[in-house]
Amino acid sequence: MLNYAYCSDKYQYTMGKSFYDSGMKDQTAVFNMFYRKAPENNNWAVVSGTDEVIEMIQNLGNMEPEFFEKFLPGDEYKEFRGYLSAMKFTGTVYAMREGEIVFPNQPVIIVEGPLIEAQVLETPMLCIMNHQMAVATKASRVCRATNRPVSEFGSRRAHGPWAAIYGAKAAIIAGCSNTSNIMTGVMNDYGSTGTMAHSYVTSFGCTVEGEHKAFDTYIKTHRDESIILLIDTYDTLRCGILNAMRAFRENGIDDEYKKGYGVRLDSGDLAYLSAECRCILDENGFKGCKIFATNSLDEYLITDLERQGACIDSYGVGDAIATSKANPCFGNVYKLVQIDGEAVLKRSEDKVKLINPGFQITYRIMVNDPSKGEIFKVDVTCLRGDGLSKLIEAGKEFTVCDEYDRYRYKTFEAGSYKATILQHKVIENGKRCVPMHSLVEKKAYYNDTLAHFSPSERRLINPHYYKVDISDDLYNLKMGIINRLVKEINDFKL
């Protein structure tokens, strides 16, 4: 297997040589990985990929000098190549849990360590996190469009085997009930699901009787399993559903069958066909027969199918989730925010690219609402150990102000709230320091977190935007750096 700690851009290593030669390599750097805007006007995004990031970081320094010679050739790089071949990550990493819900500009991952070690993590980290968070966030949208189960069926459309395996994992975390990908199931002890393709049906001969034989053979060879028959190979209503019922009857499959049974629709007017199939099944005593639907579905089509009264019990979604089709490029970035204790930022010509400087920590504040129960009310990002951070950790009264409108504020009285830290230490002195969570646990964490946001914040169209702020100390630090920079720029002359 490739060591994907080196799935990187060359400029990480050209910068690294400068840090090495100039004596800067051991300066203590703090980098934040975060995103600026959620895709598809989402309110938020879903975290997935941090376990693979931890694995990637611990694989750093496992290559021979000859490997580095292939992209850093020449005698002038010889000493540096020797250094890189033995360079392990020795710092600390803080990260949000997989399944966490994260808002723009909040640090998803914070890396603290020697400058050169932290810098070279940028590209592989973003490669992992941008892929998995794109898929997880899309899966969350699709699954929130319905109360019925959604299966991830997108491996054949994914951008390569790695993307298929880890994309399926991300989709399950963010709401999908299962996946068709066997490697994801094996690696995560989660199982996988699947029935038949149209080629299975046509392999028994391109006839109506061949369709019946296909169904009969499938049932006989899959006893004591869930049985789903694909009924749209030739004609859904005039032979497919009829042959399915015939095969069910001949093999004693009815509503008493404990493993579950059903039919799948993969083409045509799904709203109409599902309603017609439901009537036919019910009239013939197959009221427990489930109807599954596939065919290029996404959250918008699912919403519309349900608006039309479709009789669909479960959905299979492929490329819309596996490739995050409507917005395939997630926008996580990795920025230096502190060097040897001094806060730094990127100002940029674009206001949206202005970043928050300094070593940060994010708190999620929960209150008990008499009508809604325990709900999240605000997230606030502070400088570690600043005034607001100390008040929150002591459970004292505090006030948060809107970063862009300082006259908008909210006060939380002592004893009226619970605070949770979102970034957890996952690597210390270069070693993993947190237990592994199973895929089931990650999925449960996401579901529990989602339940504490209000329905208006969870909706897909025009969601109510959740309050996300920064502390006064962080705000003042940022504005102080900007004001100083602006003055220096205005006074600068050659």
Secondary structure, DSSP 4 states (H G I P E B T S, - for coil): ---GGG---HHHHHHHHHHHHHT-TTSEEEEEEEESS-GGG-S-EE---HHHHHHHHHTTT-S-HHHHHTTS-SGGGHHHHHHHHH----SEEEEPPTT-EE-TTS-SEEEEEEHHHHHTTHHHHHHHHHHHHHHHHHHHHHHHT-SS-EEE--GGGSSSHHHHHHHHHHHHHTT-SEES-HHHHHHTT--------HHHHHTT-SSHHHHHHHHHHHHHHSTTS-EEEE--SS-IIIIIHHHHHHHHHHTT-STT-TT-EEEEE-SS-HHHHHHHHHHHHHHTT-TT-EEEE-SS--HHHHHHHHHTT---SEEEE-HHHHTTTTS----EEEEEEEETTEE-----SSGGG----SSEEEEEEEEEETTTEEEEEEEEEEETT-HHHHHHHTT--EEEE-SS-TT-EEEE-TTS-EEEES-EEEEETTEE-S----HHHHHHHHHHHHHTS-HHHH-SSSPPPPEEEE-HHHHHHHHHHHHHHHHHHHH---
